[in-house]
Amino acid sequence: MSLQFIFDYRSPYAYLANSQLKTLPVPAEYISVDIVAVMDIVGNQPSPKCPAKARYSRMDAGRWARIYGVPMNPNAAAMQAMSSGQIEPDLFSRAALAAADLGVFDTVHDALFTAYWGIPVDLATPEGRTAFLRANSVDADIWQRAEEEDIRGRLSDNVTNAAQREVFGAPTFFVGDDMLFGNDRLAFVRDALAQNTLNEENHHE
């Protein structure tokens, strides 16, 4: 039985769902994507393109954060740096691949989500991103690795594969071949994992 978690650090609901992953009975395989690129392929639109939906999403995410007991304080400077072109929108998704390559994903992943959505730190400048690594005791330069062409290619492959599997937003879970979308589907994820476990046990009897 497999559990996959398809995410983009830019998604508040991926941040929220990520905070609960360790409560699931099966470890997740983490798959980073550029979710806007995925949405472009499948014909979906990000919430910011619909102001009413964006306003509601901010309130809704805040409610979920209170339920989960996690901070919700979006990193306005990092978001502005992306929208202005100061940093590439897919930088953090590439950084996840780089961190995995360099053996520091477990250290970087939660910290990066928190820095973007929970407790903002400077991710907009090179100096700030270096300080982020230092603060998390990471010696490897994931930002330099994230700029390399093979990382860009692998993220592009992740985007293509996600679109082919009909992913249309983040977070998306796969339990085996079953797709479940959204932070608010975690109960369904738990149920699917339990059903898969039961089926496997019955198969081996």
N, CA and C atoms as an extended XYZ file, in Angstrom:
615
Properties=species:S:1:pos:R:3:atomname:S:1:resname:S:1:resid:I:1 pbc="F F F"
N         0.846       -1.196        0.000 N   MET     1
C         0.000        0.000        0.000 CA  MET     1
C         0.879        1.243        0.000 C   MET     1
N         0.541        2.188       -0.851 N   SER     2
C         1.350        3.402       -0.949 CA  SER     2
C         0.489        4.630       -0.691 C   SER     2
N         1.116        5.641       -0.130 N   LEU     3
C         0.484        6.943        0.084 CA  LEU     3
C         1.387        7.997       -0.524 C   LEU     3
N         0.856        8.752       -1.468 N   GLN     4
C         1.607        9.840       -2.088 CA  GLN     4
C         0.943       11.171       -1.751 C   GLN     4
N         1.776       12.164       -1.519 N   PHE     5
C         1.324       13.513       -1.167 CA  PHE     5
C         1.890       14.466       -2.209 C   PHE     5
N         1.022       14.988       -3.050 N   ILE     6
C         1.434       15.906       -4.113 CA  ILE     6
C         1.174       17.329       -3.623 C   ILE     6
N         2.224       18.141       -3.623 N   PHE     7
C         2.133       19.434       -2.941 CA  PHE     7
C         2.909       20.512       -3.680 C   PHE     7
N         2.585       21.738       -3.321 N   ASP     8
C         3.345       22.922       -3.711 CA  ASP     8
C         3.366       23.811       -2.476 C   ASP     8
N         4.526       24.341       -2.127 N   TYR     9
C         4.624       25.170       -0.926 CA  TYR     9
C         3.753       26.417       -1.003 C   TYR     9
N         3.326       26.789       -2.186 N   ARG    10
C         2.479       27.976       -2.338 CA  ARG    10
C         1.030       27.729       -1.924 C   ARG    10
N         0.666       26.490       -1.676 N   SER    11
C        -0.715       26.162       -1.332 CA  SER    11
C        -0.928       26.175        0.180 C   SER    11
N        -1.817       27.037        0.687 N   PRO    12
C        -2.074       27.027        2.131 CA  PRO    12
C        -2.677       25.713        2.599 C   PRO    12
N        -3.471       25.095        1.740 N   TYR    13
C        -4.092       23.833        2.141 CA  TYR    13
C        -3.088       22.688        2.147 C   TYR    13
N        -2.066       22.778        1.300 N   ALA    14
C        -0.982       21.792        1.377 CA  ALA    14
C        -0.216       21.960        2.685 C   ALA    14
N         0.008       23.204        3.094 N   TYR    15
C         0.647       23.468        4.395 CA  TYR    15
C        -0.168       22.854        5.525 C   TYR    15
N        -1.469       23.063        5.490 N   LEU    16
C        -2.333       22.536        6.542 CA  LEU    16
C        -2.330       21.015        6.547 C   LEU    16
N        -2.496       20.418        5.378 N   ALA    17
C        -2.501       18.955        5.300 CA  ALA    17
C        -1.161       18.376        5.730 C   ALA    17
N        -0.089       19.046        5.334 N   ASN    18
C         1.246       18.564        5.700 CA  ASN    18
C         1.415       18.487        7.215 C   ASN    18
N         0.769       19.407        7.926 N   SER    19
C         0.902       19.419        9.386 CA  SER    19
C         0.278       18.188       10.032 C   SER    19
N        -0.554       17.481        9.277 N   GLN    20
C        -1.253       16.312        9.818 CA  GLN    20
C        -0.727       14.985        9.278 C   GLN    20
N         0.206       15.024        8.350 N   LEU    21
C         0.644       13.791        7.687 CA  LEU    21
C         1.224       12.773        8.658 C   LEU    21
N         1.933       13.250        9.652 N   LYS    22
C         2.584       12.310       10.571 CA  LYS    22
C         1.585       11.601       11.481 C   LYS    22
N         0.325       12.023       11.448 N   THR    23
C        -0.704       11.320       12.217 CA  THR    23
C        -1.306       10.160       11.428 C   THR    23
N        -0.950       10.044       10.154 N   LEU    24
C        -1.463        8.952        9.334 CA  LEU    24
C        -0.664        7.682        9.609 C   LEU    24
N        -1.270        6.512        9.410 N   PRO    25
C        -0.603        5.259        9.768 CA  PRO    25
C         0.461        4.798        8.780 C   PRO    25
N         0.570        5.490        7.651 N   VAL    26
C         1.515        5.087        6.600 CA  VAL    26
C         2.371        6.293        6.233 C   VAL    26
N         3.693        6.129        6.119 N   PRO    27
C         4.526        7.263        5.697 CA  PRO    27
C         4.228        7.648        4.256 C   PRO    27
N         4.269        8.933        3.993 N   ALA    28
C         3.937        9.436        2.663 CA  ALA    28
C         5.179        9.557        1.795 C   ALA    28
N         4.972        9.374        0.498 N   GLU    29
C         5.964        9.762       -0.508 CA  GLU    29
C         5.623       11.189       -0.923 C   GLU    29
N         6.587       12.085       -0.810 N   TYR    30
C         6.358       13.503       -1.090 CA  TYR    30
C         6.722       13.807       -2.541 C   TYR    30
N         5.785       14.400       -3.270 N   ILE    31
C         6.006       14.725       -4.679 CA  ILE    31
C         5.717       16.209       -4.874 C   ILE    31
N         6.760       16.987       -5.107 N   SER    32
C         6.567       18.425       -5.314 CA  SER    32
C         6.238       18.706       -6.773 C   SER    32
N         5.367       19.684       -6.974 N   VAL    33
C         4.988       20.106       -8.322 CA  VAL    33
C         4.911       21.628       -8.359 C   VAL    33
N         4.899       22.159       -9.561 N   ASP    34
C         4.474       23.547       -9.785 CA  ASP    34
C         2.979       23.454      -10.045 C   ASP    34
N         2.175       23.696       -9.018 N   ILE    35
C         0.742       23.417       -9.138 CA  ILE    35
C         0.065       24.332      -10.140 C   ILE    35
N         0.581       25.545      -10.331 N   VAL    36
C        -0.017       26.439      -11.328 CA  VAL    36
C         0.192       25.869      -12.727 C   VAL    36
N         1.360       25.289      -12.980 N   ALA    37
C         1.617       24.651      -14.271 CA  ALA    37
C         0.694       23.452      -14.472 C   ALA    37
N         0.485       22.672      -13.415 N   VAL    38
C        -0.446       21.540      -13.499 CA  VAL    38
C        -1.848       22.048      -13.832 C   VAL    38
N        -2.271       23.088      -13.142 N   MET    39
C        -3.614       23.627      -13.355 CA  MET    39
C        -3.779       24.173      -14.768 C   MET    39
N        -2.735       24.780      -15.296 N   ASP    40
C        -2.788       25.278      -16.674 CA  ASP    40
C        -3.034       24.133      -17.649 C   ASP    40
N        -2.358       22.999      -17.420 N   ILE    41
C        -2.487       21.856      -18.327 CA  ILE    41
C        -3.907       21.292      -18.292 C   ILE    41
N        -4.478       21.185      -17.088 N   VAL    42
C        -5.789       20.527      -16.959 CA  VAL    42
C        -6.960       21.504      -17.055 C   VAL    42
N        -6.662       22.810      -17.159 N   GLY    43
C        -7.726       23.787      -17.365 CA  GLY    43
C        -8.370       24.310      -16.103 C   GLY    43
N        -7.662       24.237      -14.977 N   ASN    44
C        -8.171       24.800      -13.728 CA  ASN    44
C        -7.556       26.182      -13.511 C   ASN    44
N        -8.096       26.951      -12.555 N   GLN    45
C        -7.571       28.282      -12.260 CA  GLN    45
C        -7.245       28.405      -10.780 C   GLN    45
N        -6.113       29.025      -10.444 N   PRO    46
C        -5.780       29.241       -9.029 CA  PRO    46
C        -6.777       30.181       -8.361 C   PRO    46
N        -6.952       30.022       -7.051 N   SER    47
C        -7.889       30.871       -6.291 CA  SER    47
C        -7.629       32.363       -6.455 C   SER    47
N        -6.351       32.829       -6.486 N   PRO    48
C        -6.126       34.276       -6.602 CA  PRO    48
C        -6.741       34.911       -7.840 C   PRO    48
N        -7.069       34.109       -8.864 N   LYS    49
C        -7.691       34.668      -10.063 CA  LYS    49
C        -9.178       34.955       -9.856 C   LYS    49
N        -9.726       34.479       -8.738 N   CYS    50
C       -11.121       34.759       -8.387 CA  CYS    50
C       -11.110       35.442       -7.027 C   CYS    50
N       -11.232       36.775       -6.979 N   PRO    51
C       -11.090       37.497       -5.706 CA  PRO    51
C       -12.014       36.992       -4.597 C   PRO    51
N       -13.256       36.670       -4.937 N   ALA    52
C       -14.187       36.192       -3.908 CA  ALA    52
C       -13.707       34.866       -3.323 C   ALA    52
N       -13.250       33.975       -4.197 N   LYS    53
C       -12.742       32.683       -3.730 CA  LYS    53
C       -11.478       32.870       -2.905 C   LYS    53
N       -10.619       33.796       -3.322 N   ALA    54
C        -9.373       34.054       -2.591 CA  ALA    54
C        -9.672       34.563       -1.184 C   ALA    54
N       -10.639       35.473       -1.066 N   ARG    55
C       -11.006       35.992        0.260 CA  ARG    55
C       -11.554       34.877        1.146 C   ARG    55
N       -12.419       34.054        0.565 N   TYR    56
C       -12.981       32.948        1.340 CA  TYR    56
C       -11.892       31.964        1.749 C   TYR    56
N       -10.983       31.662        0.833 N   SER    57
C        -9.917       30.699        1.128 CA  SER    57
C        -9.054       31.169        2.287 C   SER    57
N        -8.782       32.482        2.351 N   ARG    58
C        -7.985       33.008        3.461 CA  ARG    58
C        -8.693       32.773        4.800 C   ARG    58
N       -10.001       33.041        4.830 N   MET    59
C       -10.753       32.811        6.070 CA  MET    59
C       -10.823       31.322        6.404 C   MET    59
N       -11.069       30.524        5.388 N   ASP    60
C       -11.207       29.084        5.588 CA  ASP    60
C        -9.903       28.469        6.076 C   ASP    60
N        -8.791       28.870        5.468 N   ALA    61
C        -7.486       28.347        5.895 CA  ALA    61
C        -7.202       28.734        7.339 C   ALA    61
N        -7.590       29.953        7.718 N   GLY    62
C        -7.411       30.372        9.106 CA  GLY    62
C        -8.201       29.518       10.071 C   GLY    62
N        -9.401       29.135        9.683 N   ARG    63
C       -10.214       28.261       10.541 CA  ARG    63
C        -9.551       26.896       10.719 C   ARG    63
N        -9.065       26.342        9.613 N   TRP    64
C        -8.382       25.044        9.699 CA  TRP    64
C        -7.128       25.141       10.555 C   TRP    64
N        -6.400       26.239       10.419 N   ALA    65
C        -5.181       26.409       11.222 CA  ALA    65
C        -5.513       26.412       12.710 C   ALA    65
N        -6.614       27.053       13.068 N   ARG    66
C        -7.024       27.052       14.483 CA  ARG    66
C        -7.382       25.648       14.950 C   ARG    66
N        -8.080       24.902       14.111 N   ILE    67
C        -8.442       23.527       14.466 CA  ILE    67
C        -7.194       22.674       14.662 C   ILE    67
N        -6.217       22.845       13.774 N   TYR    68
C        -4.992       22.041       13.839 CA  TYR    68
C        -3.998       22.555       14.877 C   TYR    68
N        -4.191       23.786       15.330 N   GLY    69
C        -3.243       24.358       16.278 CA  GLY    69
C        -1.914       24.726       15.658 C   GLY    69
N        -1.958       25.196       14.400 N   VAL    70
C        -0.732       25.615       13.716 CA  VAL    70
C        -0.846       27.099       13.372 C   VAL    70
N         0.280       27.802       13.286 N   PRO    71
C         0.223       29.226       12.948 CA  PRO    71
C        -0.177       29.443       11.499 C   PRO    71
N        -0.886       30.515       11.233 N   MET    72
C        -1.235       30.893        9.868 CA  MET    72
C        -0.964       32.374        9.700 C   MET    72
N         0.190       32.679        9.110 N   ASN    73
C         0.617       34.057        8.912 CA  ASN    73
C         1.394       34.103        7.601 C   ASN    73
N         0.702       34.266        6.474 N   PRO    74
C         1.345       34.155        5.165 CA  PRO    74
C         2.543       35.085        4.999 C   PRO    74
N         3.537       34.589        4.268 N   ASN    75
C         4.780       35.317        4.044 CA  ASN    75
C         4.588       36.293        2.879 C   ASN    75
N         4.099       37.476        3.202 N   ALA    76
C         3.749       38.455        2.172 CA  ALA    76
C         4.951       38.852        1.322 C   ALA    76
N         6.126       38.945        1.930 N   ALA    77
C         7.318       39.362        1.180 CA  ALA    77
C         7.697       38.315        0.141 C   ALA    77
N         7.630       37.042        0.506 N   ALA    78
C         7.954       35.978       -0.448 CA  ALA    78
C         6.928       35.941       -1.574 C   ALA    78
N         5.666       36.131       -1.230 N   MET    79
C         4.619       36.136       -2.254 CA  MET    79
C         4.801       37.301       -3.218 C   MET    79
N         5.142       38.458       -2.678 N   GLN    80
C         5.380       39.627       -3.519 CA  GLN    80
C         6.593       39.414       -4.406 C   GLN    80
N         7.632       38.783       -3.870 N   ALA    81
C         8.834       38.507       -4.664 CA  ALA    81
C         8.511       37.592       -5.836 C   ALA    81
N         7.600       36.653       -5.626 N   MET    82
C         7.192       35.774       -6.724 CA  MET    82
C         6.368       36.529       -7.754 C   MET    82
N         5.398       37.297       -7.289 N   SER    83
C         4.516       37.985       -8.233 CA  SER    83
C         5.260       39.046       -9.037 C   SER    83
N         6.329       39.603       -8.464 N   SER    84
C         7.106       40.630       -9.164 CA  SER    84
C         8.191       40.049      -10.060 C   SER    84
N         8.414       38.743       -9.974 N   GLY    85
C         9.460       38.110      -10.763 CA  GLY    85
C        10.827       38.130      -10.112 C   GLY    85
N        10.894       38.610       -8.868 N   GLN    86
C        12.180       38.625       -8.157 CA  GLN    86
C        12.695       37.206       -7.930 C   GLN    86
N        11.785       36.290       -7.646 N   ILE    87
C        12.142       34.868       -7.580 CA  ILE    87
C        11.145       34.089       -8.434 C   ILE    87
N        11.601       32.965       -8.972 N   GLU    88
C        10.738       32.156       -9.825 CA  GLU    88
C         9.675       31.457       -8.980 C   GLU    88
N         8.438       31.398       -9.476 N   PRO    89
C         7.353       30.817       -8.685 CA  PRO    89
C         7.558       29.356       -8.298 C   PRO    89
N         8.343       28.627       -9.093 N   ASP    90
C         8.543       27.205       -8.786 CA  ASP    90
C         9.805       26.945       -7.961 C   ASP    90
N        10.437       28.002       -7.450 N   LEU    91
C        11.720       27.839       -6.750 CA  LEU    91
C        11.616       26.859       -5.588 C   LEU    91
N        10.593       26.999       -4.761 N   PHE    92
C        10.525       26.174       -3.561 CA  PHE    92
C        10.193       24.720       -3.895 C   PHE    92
N         9.416       24.511       -4.953 N   SER    93
C         9.152       23.138       -5.390 CA  SER    93
C        10.430       22.478       -5.898 C   SER    93
N        11.264       23.259       -6.593 N   ARG    94
C        12.563       22.719       -7.008 CA  ARG    94
C        13.466       22.488       -5.799 C   ARG    94
N        13.360       23.370       -4.813 N   ALA    95
C        14.176       23.218       -3.604 CA  ALA    95
C        13.864       21.913       -2.884 C   ALA    95
N        12.608       21.473       -2.942 N   ALA    96
C        12.249       20.195       -2.317 CA  ALA    96
C        13.005       19.046       -2.970 C   ALA    96
N        13.087       19.058       -4.295 N   LEU    97
C        13.837       18.017       -5.008 CA  LEU    97
C        15.318       18.103       -4.678 C   LEU    97
N        15.835       19.321       -4.628 N   ALA    98
C        17.247       19.514       -4.292 CA  ALA    98
C        17.539       19.024       -2.884 C   ALA    98
N        16.660       19.336       -1.941 N   ALA    99
C        16.859       18.911       -0.553 CA  ALA    99
C        16.863       17.394       -0.439 C   ALA    99
N        15.975       16.743       -1.196 N   ALA   100
C        15.946       15.279       -1.181 CA  ALA   100
C        17.252       14.713       -1.730 C   ALA   100
N        17.736       15.298       -2.813 N   ASP   101
C        19.007       14.850       -3.400 CA  ASP   101
C        20.161       14.982       -2.418 C   ASP   101
N        20.136       16.034       -1.625 N   LEU   102
C        21.243       16.338       -0.719 CA  LEU   102
C        21.039       15.756        0.677 C   LEU   102
N        19.974       14.974        0.838 N   GLY   103
C        19.760       14.268        2.095 CA  GLY   103
C        19.235       15.113        3.235 C   GLY   103
N        18.613       16.252        2.915 N   VAL   104
C        18.140       17.145        3.985 CA  VAL   104
C        16.642       17.453        3.860 C   VAL   104
N        15.923       16.648        3.088 N   PHE   105
C        14.502       16.934        2.875 CA  PHE   105
C        13.731       16.970        4.189 C   PHE   105
N        13.952       15.989        5.048 N   ASP   106
C        13.186       15.921        6.299 CA  ASP   106
C        13.389       17.170        7.153 C   ASP   106
N        14.576       17.742        7.089 N   THR   107
C        14.863       18.957        7.857 CA  THR   107
C        14.242       20.187        7.209 C   THR   107
N        14.330       20.261        5.894 N   VAL   108
C        13.933       21.471        5.174 CA  VAL   108
C        12.426       21.560        4.964 C   VAL   108
N        11.781       20.440        4.702 N   HIS   109
C        10.400       20.444        4.206 CA  HIS   109
C         9.430       21.162        5.143 C   HIS   109
N         9.305       20.689        6.372 N   ASP   110
C         8.369       21.327        7.300 CA  ASP   110
C         8.767       22.773        7.584 C   ASP   110
N        10.079       23.009        7.686 N   ALA   111
C        10.559       24.366        7.976 CA  ALA   111
C        10.195       25.332        6.853 C   ALA   111
N        10.255       24.854        5.612 N   LEU   112
C         9.931       25.719        4.480 CA  LEU   112
C         8.435       26.023        4.439 C   LEU   112
N         7.615       25.025        4.691 N   PHE   113
C         6.173       25.282        4.778 CA  PHE   113
C         5.872       26.312        5.868 C   PHE   113
N         6.503       26.141        7.033 N   THR   114
C         6.258       27.059        8.147 CA  THR   114
C         6.737       28.465        7.821 C   THR   114
N         7.885       28.566        7.150 N   ALA   115
C         8.427       29.877        6.793 CA  ALA   115
C         7.556       30.596        5.771 C   ALA   115
N         6.819       29.833        4.971 N   TYR   116
C         5.984       30.436        3.931 CA  TYR   116
C         4.578       30.750        4.434 C   TYR   116
N         4.057       29.924        5.350 N   TRP   117
C         2.669       30.094        5.767 CA  TRP   117
C         2.471       30.355        7.255 C   TRP   117
N         3.417       29.962        8.088 N   GLY   118
C         3.173       30.006        9.524 CA  GLY   118
C         3.903       31.100       10.265 C   GLY   118
N         5.232       31.063       10.183 N   ILE   119
C         6.083       32.035       10.882 CA  ILE   119
C         7.055       32.588        9.847 C   ILE   119
N         6.714       33.682        9.175 N   PRO   120
C         7.501       34.148        8.038 CA  PRO   120
C         8.944       34.488        8.397 C   PRO   120
N         9.837       34.072        7.515 N   VAL   121
C        11.222       34.538        7.537 CA  VAL   121
C        11.548       34.998        6.121 C   VAL   121
N        12.683       35.622        5.952 N   ASP   122
C        13.058       36.154        4.641 CA  ASP   122
C        13.395       35.009        3.683 C   ASP   122
N        12.487       34.766        2.744 N   LEU   123
C        12.744       33.827        1.658 CA  LEU   123
C        12.860       34.554        0.324 C   LEU   123
N        12.702       35.869        0.360 N   ALA   124
C        12.660       36.656       -0.869 CA  ALA   124
C        14.046       37.005       -1.397 C   ALA   124
N        15.053       37.027       -0.516 N   THR   125
C        16.397       37.424       -0.931 CA  THR   125
C        17.367       36.256       -0.797 C   THR   125
N        18.445       36.265       -1.587 N   PRO   126
C        19.451       35.207       -1.439 CA  PRO   126
C        20.016       35.137       -0.025 C   PRO   126
N        20.235       36.295        0.581 N   GLU   127
C        20.779       36.321        1.945 CA  GLU   127
C        19.792       35.692        2.929 C   GLU   127
N        18.520       35.995        2.742 N   GLY   128
C        17.498       35.433        3.614 CA  GLY   128
C        17.385       33.929        3.465 C   GLY   128
N        17.475       33.450        2.230 N   ARG   129
C        17.374       32.003        2.004 CA  ARG   129
C        18.583       31.274        2.579 C   ARG   129
N        19.751       31.899        2.505 N   THR   130
C        20.941       31.317        3.140 CA  THR   130
C        20.774       31.281        4.653 C   THR   130
N        20.239       32.353        5.213 N   ALA   131
C        20.005       32.404        6.658 CA  ALA   131
C        18.982       31.357        7.087 C   ALA   131
N        17.990       31.105        6.238 N   PHE   132
C        16.994       30.064        6.516 CA  PHE   132
C        17.669       28.705        6.671 C   PHE   132
N        18.595       28.394        5.776 N   LEU   133
C        19.317       27.120        5.876 CA  LEU   133
C        20.144       27.072        7.148 C   LEU   133
N        20.834       28.168        7.442 N   ARG   134
C        21.666       28.228        8.648 CA  ARG   134
C        20.824       28.016        9.899 C   ARG   134
N        19.668       28.673        9.940 N   ALA   135
C        18.799       28.583       11.115 CA  ALA   135
C        18.284       27.170       11.335 C   ALA   135
N        18.243       26.386       10.256 N   ASN   136
C        17.774       25.007       10.361 CA  ASN   136
C        18.917       23.993       10.318 C   ASN   136
N        20.147       24.507       10.535 N   SER   137
C        21.350       23.658       10.624 CA  SER   137
C        21.560       22.824        9.369 C   SER   137
N        21.290       23.437        8.213 N   VAL   138
C        21.494       22.765        6.930 CA  VAL   138
C        22.734       23.350        6.273 C   VAL   138
N        23.741       22.518        6.068 N   ASP   139
C        24.976       22.974        5.433 CA  ASP   139
C        24.880       22.944        3.911 C   ASP   139
N        24.095       21.996        3.379 N   ALA   140
C        24.000       21.839        1.930 CA  ALA   140
C        23.285       23.041        1.314 C   ALA   140
N        23.770       23.482        0.164 N   ASP   141
C        23.160       24.631       -0.512 CA  ASP   141
C        22.066       24.140       -1.455 C   ASP   141
N        20.877       23.983       -0.918 N   ILE   142
C        19.781       23.488       -1.753 CA  ILE   142
C        19.388       24.504       -2.815 C   ILE   142
N        19.626       25.786       -2.554 N   TRP   143
C        19.214       26.812       -3.517 CA  TRP   143
C        20.058       26.733       -4.782 C   TRP   143
N        21.352       26.501       -4.628 N   GLN   144
C        22.209       26.339       -5.807 CA  GLN   144
C        21.821       25.084       -6.581 C   GLN   144
N        21.601       23.992       -5.846 N   ARG   145
C        21.214       22.732       -6.498 CA  ARG   145
C        19.880       22.891       -7.225 C   ARG   145
N        18.986       23.685       -6.669 N   ALA   146
C        17.658       23.864       -7.261 CA  ALA   146
C        17.710       24.548       -8.620 C   ALA   146
N        18.805       25.250       -8.908 N   GLU   147
C        18.925       25.956      -10.182 CA  GLU   147
C        19.421       25.061      -11.311 C   GLU   147
N        19.871       23.864      -10.999 N   GLU   148
C        20.479       23.008      -12.021 CA  GLU   148
C        19.413       22.398      -12.929 C   GLU   148
N        19.819       22.156      -14.178 N   GLU   149
C        18.854       21.771      -15.210 CA  GLU   149
C        18.173       20.441      -14.924 C   GLU   149
N        18.886       19.503      -14.310 N   ASP   150
C        18.241       18.212      -14.061 CA  ASP   150
C        17.114       18.347      -13.043 C   ASP   150
N        17.274       19.247      -12.086 N   ILE   151
C        16.203       19.491      -11.115 CA  ILE   151
C        15.001       20.119      -11.818 C   ILE   151
N        15.267       21.093      -12.674 N   ARG   152
C        14.172       21.714      -13.428 CA  ARG   152
C        13.446       20.664      -14.270 C   ARG   152
N        14.220       19.777      -14.878 N   GLY   153
C        13.621       18.727      -15.700 CA  GLY   153
C        12.775       17.769      -14.889 C   GLY   153
N        13.244       17.430      -13.703 N   ARG   154
C        12.482       16.508      -12.856 CA  ARG   154
C        11.191       17.145      -12.351 C   ARG   154
N        11.246       18.436      -12.047 N   LEU   155
C        10.006       19.104      -11.642 CA  LEU   155
C         9.024       19.135      -12.808 C   LEU   155
N         9.530       19.392      -14.002 N   SER   156
C         8.673       19.380      -15.186 CA  SER   156
C         8.037       18.006      -15.380 C   SER   156
N         8.811       16.947      -15.147 N   ASP   157
C         8.265       15.586      -15.245 CA  ASP   157
C         7.171       15.364      -14.201 C   ASP   157
N         7.402       15.869      -12.987 N   ASN   158
C         6.382       15.739      -11.936 CA  ASN   158
C         5.082       16.434      -12.342 C   ASN   158
N         5.226       17.598      -12.969 N   VAL   159
C         4.054       18.343      -13.436 CA  VAL   159
C         3.297       17.537      -14.486 C   VAL   159
N         4.031       17.020      -15.468 N   THR   160
C         3.404       16.239      -16.538 CA  THR   160
C         2.713       15.006      -15.983 C   THR   160
N         3.401       14.297      -15.093 N   ASN   161
C         2.825       13.078      -14.518 CA  ASN   161
C         1.573       13.389      -13.703 C   ASN   161
N         1.616       14.484      -12.944 N   ALA   162
C         0.451       14.860      -12.139 CA  ALA   162
C        -0.747       15.171      -13.034 C   ALA   162
N        -0.508       15.918      -14.103 N   ALA   163
C        -1.596       16.248      -15.020 CA  ALA   163
C        -2.155       14.991      -15.677 C   ALA   163
N        -1.280       14.062      -16.042 N   GLN   164
C        -1.737       12.815      -16.646 CA  GLN   164
C        -2.588       11.993      -15.684 C   GLN   164
N        -2.326       12.163      -14.394 N   ARG   165
C        -3.125       11.449      -13.381 CA  ARG   165
C        -4.367       12.251      -12.979 C   ARG   165
N        -4.608       13.351      -13.685 N   GLU   166
C        -5.781       14.204      -13.493 CA  GLU   166
C        -5.772       14.955      -12.164 C   GLU   166
N        -4.577       15.236      -11.666 N   VAL   167
C        -4.441       16.151      -10.531 CA  VAL   167
C        -4.841       17.543      -11.007 C   VAL   167
N        -5.601       18.266      -10.194 N   PHE   168
C        -6.042       19.609      -10.591 CA  PHE   168
C        -5.790       20.651       -9.515 C   PHE   168
N        -5.198       20.257       -8.388 N   GLY   169
C        -4.905       21.203       -7.325 CA  GLY   169
C        -4.069       20.546       -6.251 C   GLY   169
N        -3.682       21.354       -5.266 N   ALA   170
C        -2.857       20.847       -4.164 CA  ALA   170
C        -3.504       21.228       -2.843 C   ALA   170
N        -3.451       20.310       -1.874 N   PRO   171
C        -2.762       19.021       -1.917 CA  PRO   171
C        -3.631       17.943       -2.559 C   PRO   171
N        -2.975       16.982       -3.185 N   THR   172
C        -3.646       15.789       -3.691 CA  THR   172
C        -2.961       14.572       -3.093 C   THR   172
N        -3.771       13.630       -2.678 N   PHE   173
C        -3.271       12.364       -2.142 CA  PHE   173
C        -3.612       11.240       -3.109 C   PHE   173
N        -2.722       10.269       -3.181 N   PHE   174
C        -3.040        9.006       -3.826 CA  PHE   174
C        -2.822        7.897       -2.814 C   PHE   174
N        -3.879        7.138       -2.566 N   VAL   175
C        -3.765        5.904       -1.782 CA  VAL   175
C        -3.891        4.777       -2.791 C   VAL   175
N        -2.747        4.174       -3.126 N   GLY   176
C        -2.747        3.282       -4.274 CA  GLY   176
C        -3.095        4.094       -5.508 C   GLY   176
N        -4.167        3.674       -6.205 N   ASP   177
C        -4.605        4.395       -7.400 CA  ASP   177
C        -5.734        5.376       -7.112 C   ASP   177
N        -6.196        5.415       -5.867 N   ASP   178
C        -7.324        6.279       -5.520 CA  ASP   178
C        -6.845        7.699       -5.233 C   ASP   178
N        -7.432        8.675       -5.937 N   MET   179
C        -7.063       10.073       -5.757 CA  MET   179
C        -8.034       10.747       -4.796 C   MET   179
N        -7.474       11.524       -3.867 N   LEU   180
C        -8.277       12.307       -2.934 CA  LEU   180
C        -7.687       13.712       -2.891 C   LEU   180
N        -8.539       14.709       -3.067 N   PHE   181
C        -8.060       16.085       -3.181 CA  PHE   181
C        -8.461       16.899       -1.967 C   PHE   181
N        -7.497       17.612       -1.405 N   GLY   182
C        -7.791       18.635       -0.427 CA  GLY   182
C        -7.490       18.267        1.002 C   GLY   182
N        -7.120       19.285        1.761 N   ASN   183
C        -6.888       19.130        3.190 CA  ASN   183
C        -8.122       18.564        3.895 C   ASN   183
N        -9.307       18.946        3.420 N   ASP   184
C       -10.536       18.501        4.077 CA  ASP   184
C       -10.927       17.076        3.705 C   ASP   184
N       -10.075       16.388        2.953 N   ARG   185
C       -10.330       14.981        2.627 CA  ARG   185
C        -9.427       14.037        3.428 C   ARG   185
N        -8.782       14.561        4.454 N   LEU   186
C        -7.888       13.701        5.238 CA  LEU   186
C        -8.632       12.534        5.879 C   LEU   186
N        -9.890       12.742        6.265 N   ALA   187
C       -10.676       11.632        6.814 CA  ALA   187
C       -10.861       10.546        5.762 C   ALA   187
N       -11.044       10.954        4.507 N   PHE   188
C       -11.168        9.978        3.427 CA  PHE   188
C        -9.846        9.250        3.203 C   PHE   188
N        -8.738        9.982        3.350 N   VAL   189
C        -7.417        9.355        3.216 CA  VAL   189
C        -7.250        8.278        4.283 C   VAL   189
N        -7.605        8.612        5.514 N   ARG   190
C        -7.509        7.622        6.599 CA  ARG   190
C        -8.367        6.396        6.298 C   ARG   190
N        -9.580        6.640        5.819 N   ASP   191
C       -10.479        5.530        5.513 CA  ASP   191
C        -9.923        4.668        4.388 C   ASP   191
N        -9.390        5.308        3.344 N   ALA   192
C        -8.821        4.553        2.225 CA  ALA   192
C        -7.628        3.721        2.676 C   ALA   192
N        -6.797        4.281        3.548 N   LEU   193
C        -5.657        3.527        4.079 CA  LEU   193
C        -6.140        2.334        4.894 C   LEU   193
N        -7.173        2.548        5.704 N   ALA   194
C        -7.708        1.452        6.517 CA  ALA   194
C        -8.305        0.363        5.638 C   ALA   194
N        -9.033        0.758        4.597 N   GLN   195
C        -9.627       -0.224        3.693 CA  GLN   195
C        -8.563       -1.013        2.955 C   GLN   195
N        -7.506       -0.324        2.527 N   ASN   196
C        -6.413       -1.011        1.843 CA  ASN   196
C        -5.734       -2.004        2.767 C   ASN   196
N        -5.526       -1.614        4.017 N   THR   197
C        -4.910       -2.518        4.990 CA  THR   197
C        -5.786       -3.743        5.207 C   THR   197
N        -7.093       -3.527        5.349 N   LEU   198
C        -8.030       -4.635        5.550 CA  LEU   198
C        -8.031       -5.569        4.351 C   LEU   198
N        -8.033       -4.996        3.145 N   ASN   199
C        -8.020       -5.819        1.934 CA  ASN   199
C        -6.752       -6.651        1.843 C   ASN   199
N        -5.618       -6.043        2.205 N   GLU   200
C        -4.350       -6.777        2.169 CA  GLU   200
C        -4.350       -7.907        3.192 C   GLU   200
N        -4.899       -7.658        4.369 N   GLU   201
C        -4.953       -8.702        5.394 CA  GLU   201
C        -5.850       -9.849        4.953 C   GLU   201
N        -6.985       -9.519        4.344 N   ASN   202
C        -7.891      -10.562        3.865 CA  ASN   202
C        -7.264      -11.367        2.744 C   ASN   202
N        -6.489      -10.684        1.909 N   HIS   203
C        -5.829      -11.355        0.783 CA  HIS   203
C        -4.810      -12.382        1.265 C   HIS   203
N        -4.175      -12.084        2.410 N   HIS   204
C        -3.126      -12.974        2.916 CA  HIS   204
C        -3.669      -14.087        3.806 C   HIS   204
N        -4.968      -14.058        4.116 N   GLU   205
C        -5.535      -15.113        4.968 CA  GLU   205
C        -5.703      -16.415        4.198 C   GLU   205
